[in-house]
Amino acid sequence: MVEVIDWRSNTNFYSRGMWHVYFACFIAFFNSAINGYDLSVFNNLATFKSFGTSFTGNDDFKDNSSKYALTSAILQIGSIIGCFFVGLVSDNIGRRGGMLIGSVIIIIGVILELATSSLDVFILGRFLIGFGVVQVTTAAPTYTVEVAHPQFRARAGAIYNTGWNTTPSINQNNLLPSTVVSYNDADDNPSTWQIPVGIQAAFSAIVLIGCFFIPESPRWLMSKGREDEARKFLVHYHGNDDENHPIVEFTLKEMRDALAEEERQNQASYAALFTGRAMLYRTGLILAIAFFSQYAGSWLASGFTVIVNDQFGFKTAQQQLGLSIGTNILGFIFSQFGAAYVDRLGRRTMLLYGTIAYVVCWLVIILCLNSFNQDQSQRALGIFGWIMIQVFSMIYSFTWTPLNALYPVEILPFSARAKGMALCQLLINAAGVIQSWVLIYGVNAWGWEFDSFYLVFNAFAAVVIYFTFVETKGYTLEKIDEIFEDPNPVKKSLSEIRTYVSASEKKA
């Protein structure tokens, strides 16, 4: 039986060192806000007259479909290529170093975009941004989980990905670009498109400067043989400057044992992700996480919300903007609730019941909106279908949004964590490309009938989650390794043997 430890009684979560940890996590959170910003903003830029005039002489950039497609896709191409360099950066230079270098690359990309009138140079800038984004979005969640105190590790890792919702108004054709284009979209005013482009550099600049004021991950320090520095981190940041605090030796021993076992199993290369039963199990979960999170239906729900809003009379840009901002604010609120409950409900429980709820939502949406499309006098059914789209979005925000970054970091061993997260980002980008360039044809060809794809896919995902997804609630990062060595990882993870009581659980 493993001793269950409750560090709340002898840990000051408001000490100077702990506040520094909170600050470090806060800096890392900005990388989540960066993620997806440029891809979404470009959808606005392409509609700006000044943008088209600047690069093609035509006030509608989308008229040149080949240039539009290349300029749009190059960001994801940069991210996919960048995935192959993530391990080289984060494992050799450090998690903090990965965020720093990625931020520098993004800033260089933004400068190229702003300083040029050549479309080729602008495309190069977007490629660099995509390359840099995958560096920071791989290093940042890993860093957050590795530096956070184990009793709020889950909440910190879950809050990280909710940063995606902190720029929703900009990310999804909303506030800033819409406001600028409404008042400033003159053919000869390049500031119309330069302002939203430049904002991305501001986020990266915050991360770049912040990296000089935050500590390196103690697990990375241990992996490089710098145990004294790792000990100093644990004493100051987790142990309230107490050399004898129980968390210090407990964590050091766990890290030593885990690194020794990983070295014995030679888990330091990309090939290790596909070697051995335990690692193959983890890699399979990474594949599932990437596709289940992307194909739950959030992409289709957000796209059709605009169409349905229009059908119900919300036709003006201001009305659409108001509804979209309201939806995004609710999404942010629900994602914060999800982050707060990851330790109370458990990761597996949230994903399993959330996915079952997706199935119910899509079934109701299909029935209601198909009936409404066939007979628009059945307005009540249409409204109920619209409401269910919003319900689906809230459930998705509560479940996948906080867990999309936390869960893959937790299930990966230290030596394969950066490379495994790079693989996860690669698969997420691949899923996004398929969704944007392939599934869109299904939507255009079959309309609402195509929703059955998401209904069936979520039903399949629920079955897979039930039989294969492990529970990581209550386990330290190193103890999670033991789950995958067991012949039945799911059963092992659901046992009552845990190594600590989380900060969000009530005291007995």
Order of alpha helices (4+ residues) and beta strands (2+ residues): alpha-alpha-alpha-alpha-alpha-alpha-alpha-alpha-alpha-alpha-alpha-alpha-alpha-alpha-alpha-alpha-alpha-alpha-alpha-alpha-alpha-alpha-alpha-alpha
